Amino acid sequence: MKRFVLFIICLLIAGVSFSQEKKLPYNENQNLRADLEKAISRAQKENKNILVQFGGNWCPWCLRFHALVTSVPRLDSLITSSYVYLMLNVPKDRTKRDYGLFKHFENPDRFGFPVFVILDQKGIRLNTQDSDAFEYPNPKVPGYDTAKVTRFLSMWTVKAVTASSQKK
């Protein structure tokens, strides 16, 4: 009887562990344009540019990138200190996508997902970058190269863009 009770307790614990959903990074019920306006307002207050990551929970490379930048302290710190990080959900169902928003940012969706758009504090597009540039050159090594991501993020901070424009 003791073994049976222990077995039932183990099953219950396992069931609870597996039933807890992992929090996914993209909000599938997001109001894209309202969140974009909030990000612009916050960027102005905090003197930061905006890093927009278009993608979805259905996209493994989108999830990999988000996991990378939130788990590598150097990247997380760089994003936190220099950007308003905005993840805009792109539904897997193409009929539910906001093509008007894509057009506004010069169609970044043409690169696939994830795709990154750097905006200034007014919401004006400074740069669009597909994620292929961040991948390891060896196809046998899956994932993103931290050095490449760091370089990209460092090049588009307010300080870097301002310094570059002052040299002209």
Helices and strands as residue ranges (DSSP letters): H 2-19, H 32-46, E 49-55, H 60-71, H 73-82, E 83-89, G 94-96, H 99-104, G 108-111, E 115-119, E 125-130, G 131-134, H 146-155, H 158-167
